């Protein structure tokens, strides 16, 4: 996710400004350790916030240069100053999954 004023006017070239937010979703091939490694890569390149969505545990880990927080179903993500007002409920990330047993 980029700030509009950082990328306008759009051209046919690559955007050279790092996004504010990167989202990585775990799967069969990538678990939490691999996603954490990617998060550090993003942060090292100027991304402000990385959300790691973990379907197996139904958690979302928010990673920033200042640390990380883990959020479970029933929680809301805490808004980051770079993303005012963006505080989704964790269960919204997993609404297409079958109910947890």
MIRO-45143 format. One record per residue: x, y, z of N, C-alpha, C, O in turn; residue in one letter. Coordinates in pm, whole numbers. Example, Ala and Ser with C-alpha at 12.3 -4.5 7.8 and 13.67 -1.06 7.14 Angstrom:
<nodes>
> 1319, -569, 780, 1230, -450, 780, 1320, -330, 780, 1424, -332, 846, a
> 1285, -225, 708, 1367, -106, 714, 1290, 3, 787, 1341, 114, 804, s
</nodes>
This chain:
<nodes>
> 85, -115, 0, 0, 0, 0, 91, 122, 0, 181, 135, 83, x
> 65, 211, -95, 142, 335, -106, 54, 455, -78, -68, 449, -96, x
> 114, 563, -36, 43, 690, -29, 26, 741, -170, 120, 738, -250, x
> -91, 788, -202, -121, 835, -336, -23, 943, -381, 26, 941, -494, x
> 6, 1038, -293, 95, 1147, -333, 238, 1101, -356, 317, 1173, -418, x
> 274, 982, -308, 410, 931, -328, 427, 866, -465, 540, 851, -512, x
> 318, 828, -530, 329, 755, -657, 265, 826, -775, 277, 780, -889, x
> 197, 937, -752, 135, 1009, -863, 231, 1112, -919, 309, 1168, -842, x
> 229, 1139, -1045, 147, 1073, -1146, 202, 934, -1179, 323, 911, -1179, x
> 110, 842, -1208, 150, 707, -1243, 212, 707, -1382, 166, 778, -1472, x
> 315, 629, -1399, 379, 613, -1529, 387, 465, -1558, 346, 383, -1476, x
> 440, 430, -1672, 454, 289, -1708, 577, 227, -1641, 605, 109, -1661, x
> 648, 303, -1562, 769, 253, -1497, 736, 195, -1360, 625, 209, -1308, x
> 836, 129, -1304, 821, 74, -1169, 811, 186, -1067, 870, 293, -1084, x
> 737, 161, -963, 729, 256, -852, 858, 241, -772, 892, 131, -729, x
> 927, 350, -751, 1057, 346, -683, 1047, 384, -535, 1150, 397, -468, x
> 928, 403, -486, 905, 440, -347, 858, 315, -273, 768, 246, -322, x
> 915, 283, -156, 868, 164, -85, 724, 182, -38, 684, 294, -4, x
> 647, 74, -35, 511, 85, 17, 512, 113, 167, 613, 90, 234, x
> 402, 160, 217, 386, 179, 361, 363, 44, 427, 417, 15, 534, x
> 280, -39, 362, 237, -167, 418, 267, -280, 322, 240, -269, 202, x
> 323, -388, 374, 338, -513, 300, 264, -621, 377, 265, -622, 501, x
> 198, -711, 305, 123, -820, 368, 174, -952, 311, 181, -969, 189, x
> 210, -1043, 398, 253, -1177, 358, 161, -1278, 425, 128, -1265, 543, x
> 119, -1378, 349, 27, -1481, 399, 99, -1615, 401, 157, -1657, 301, x
> 95, -1682, 515, 156, -1813, 528, 79, -1918, 450, -40, -1903, 425, x
> 149, -2023, 412, 86, -2131, 337, 164, -2259, 356, 244, -2271, 449, x
> 141, -2355, 267, 209, -2484, 278, 360, -2471, 266, 435, -2539, 336, x
> 404, -2384, 178, 547, -2370, 151, 617, -2270, 242, 739, -2276, 259, x
> 541, -2179, 301, 602, -2075, 384, 532, -2066, 518, 413, -2037, 526, x
> 608, -2092, 622, 555, -2080, 757, 600, -1950, 820, 654, -1862, 753, x
> 578, -1940, 948, 611, -1816, 1020, 759, -1779, 1011, 789, -1661, 993, x
> 854, -1873, 1024, 995, -1833, 1014, 1030, -1768, 879, 1102, -1668, 875, x
> 978, -1824, 771, 1005, -1767, 639, 941, -1630, 623, 1000, -1539, 563, x
> 821, -1614, 677, 754, -1484, 668, 826, -1380, 752, 835, -1264, 712, x
> 878, -1419, 866, 954, -1325, 950, 1080, -1277, 876, 1118, -1160, 885, x
> 1143, -1368, 805, 1261, -1331, 726, 1223, -1229, 618, 1294, -1131, 597, x
> 1111, -1253, 552, 1064, -1158, 451, 1032, -1023, 514, 1062, -918, 456, x
> 971, -1026, 631, 936, -900, 698, 1061, -817, 724, 1059, -695, 704, x
> 1168, -881, 767, 1292, -808, 791, 1349, -750, 661, 1405, -641, 660, x
> 1333, -825, 552, 1377, -775, 421, 1298, -649, 385, 1357, -549, 343, x
> 1167, -654, 401, 1083, -537, 370, 1123, -417, 455, 1140, -306, 404, x
> 1137, -439, 585, 1172, -328, 674, 1307, -268, 635, 1325, -146, 641, x
> 1399, -351, 595, 1530, -304, 554, 1529, -221, 427, 1626, -152, 396, x
> 1419, -226, 355, 1405, -150, 231, 1307, -35, 242, 1264, 22, 141, x
> 1270, -2, 366, 1191, 118, 386, 1042, 100, 407, 970, 199, 422, x
> 993, -24, 408, 851, -48, 435, 827, -18, 584, 906, -60, 669, x
> 719, 52, 615, 692, 92, 754, 629, -19, 837, 663, -35, 954, x
> 539, -96, 776, 461, -196, 850, 449, -322, 765, 426, -315, 645, x
> 465, -438, 829, 444, -566, 761, 344, -646, 843, 360, -663, 964, x
> 239, -695, 776, 143, -784, 840, 174, -925, 795, 180, -952, 675, x
> 193, -1016, 889, 211, -1158, 861, 82, -1228, 898, 46, -1236, 1015, x
> 13, -1279, 798, -116, -1344, 817, -90, -1494, 825, -37, -1554, 732, x
> -128, -1555, 938, -96, -1695, 966, -225, -1777, 974, -285, -1788, 1080, x
> -267, -1836, 861, -393, -1910, 860, -398, -2029, 956, -504, -2058, 1012, x
> -286, -2099, 977, -287, -2217, 1065, -327, -2181, 1207, -404, -2255, 1269, x
> -277, -2071, 1258, -307, -2031, 1395, -413, -1921, 1402, -460, -1884, 1509, x
> -448, -1869, 1285, -544, -1757, 1273, -498, -1636, 1353, -576, -1570, 1422, x
> -371, -1608, 1340, -311, -1490, 1402, -261, -1397, 1292, -240, -1438, 1178, x
> -244, -1271, 1329, -176, -1174, 1244, -66, -1112, 1329, -91, -1060, 1438, x
> 56, -1118, 1278, 170, -1058, 1346, 201, -928, 1273, 222, -927, 1152, x
> 204, -819, 1347, 237, -688, 1291, 383, -660, 1326, 421, -657, 1443, x
> 464, -640, 1222, 607, -619, 1240, 643, -478, 1193, 607, -437, 1083, x
> 713, -404, 1278, 764, -271, 1244, 910, -264, 1290, 960, -356, 1354, x
> 975, -156, 1256, 1113, -137, 1301, 1121, -133, 1454, 1226, -163, 1511, x
> 1012, -96, 1520, 1009, -86, 1665, 977, -215, 1737, 979, -218, 1860, x
> 946, -322, 1664, 912, -449, 1728, 795, -515, 1659, 765, -488, 1543, x
> 729, -603, 1732, 616, -674, 1674, 509, -701, 1779, 536, -703, 1899, x
> 387, -720, 1729, 275, -758, 1815, 198, -869, 1745, 187, -871, 1622, x
> 144, -961, 1824, 65, -1073, 1771, -80, -1049, 1809, -111, -1013, 1923, x
> -169, -1069, 1712, -311, -1046, 1733, -387, -1172, 1694, -358, -1233, 1592, x
> -485, -1209, 1776, -565, -1329, 1753, -707, -1290, 1716, -747, -1174, 1726, x
> -784, -1390, 1673, -926, -1368, 1644, -990, -1307, 1768, -967, -1352, 1880, x
> -1070, -1205, 1747, -1130, -1130, 1856, -1060, -997, 1879, -1114, -908, 1945, x
> -937, -985, 1825, -861, -860, 1837, -881, -774, 1712, -930, -820, 1609, x
> -841, -649, 1726, -828, -558, 1613, -681, -520, 1604, -614, -506, 1706, x
> -632, -503, 1482, -496, -454, 1467, -491, -310, 1514, -583, -232, 1490, x
> -384, -275, 1580, -366, -138, 1629, -325, -50, 1512, -234, -86, 1437, x
> -391, 64, 1494, -353, 150, 1381, -208, 199, 1396, -165, 233, 1506, x
> -136, 202, 1287, 0, 254, 1284, -8, 400, 1242, -93, 436, 1161, x
> 78, 487, 1295, 73, 629, 1259, 79, 654, 1108, 23, 752, 1059, x
> 147, 567, 1034, 154, 583, 888, 27, 538, 819, 7, 565, 700, x
> -61, 468, 893, -186, 415, 836, -303, 452, 927, -370, 363, 980, x
> -329, 580, 946, -434, 619, 1040, -570, 562, 1001, -611, 566, 885, x
> -638, 507, 1101, -772, 454, 1080, -777, 312, 1029, -885, 253, 1024, x
> -665, 253, 990, -665, 116, 939, -642, 21, 1055, -529, -1, 1099, x
> -753, -36, 1105, -748, -126, 1221, -847, -239, 1201, -948, -247, 1272, x
> -821, -329, 1104, -917, -435, 1077, -925, -537, 1190, -829, -558, 1264, x
> -1041, -599, 1202, -1059, -710, 1296, -986, -831, 1239, -995, -859, 1120, x
> -916, -903, 1324, -836, -1018, 1280, -923, -1122, 1210, -880, -1181, 1110, x
> -1043, -1146, 1259, -1126, -1251, 1198, -1158, -1222, 1052, -1189, -1315, 977, x
> -1153, -1097, 1011, -1181, -1064, 871, -1077, -1124, 776, -1107, -1149, 659, x
> -957, -1146, 824, -853, -1206, 740, -884, -1353, 710, -835, -1408, 612, x
> -965, -1415, 794, -986, -1559, 786, -1130, -1598, 758, -1167, -1714, 775, x
> -1212, -1505, 717, -1355, -1533, 703, -1387, -1635, 595, -1495, -1695, 598, x
> -1297, -1659, 500, -1325, -1759, 397, -1275, -1899, 436, -1295, -1994, 361, x
> -1212, -1910, 551, -1167, -2041, 598, -1282, -2112, 670, -1370, -2046, 725, x
> -1280, -2245, 671, -1382, -2315, 749, -1367, -2281, 897, -1258, -2244, 940, x
> -1474, -2292, 974, -1466, -2260, 1117, -1357, -2343, 1186, -1336, -2460, 1154, x
> -1289, -2279, 1281, -1185, -2350, 1357, -1251, -2453, 1448, -1359, -2429, 1502, x
> -1185, -2566, 1464, -1245, -2670, 1550, -1182, -2670, 1686, -1219, -2751, 1771, x
</nodes>
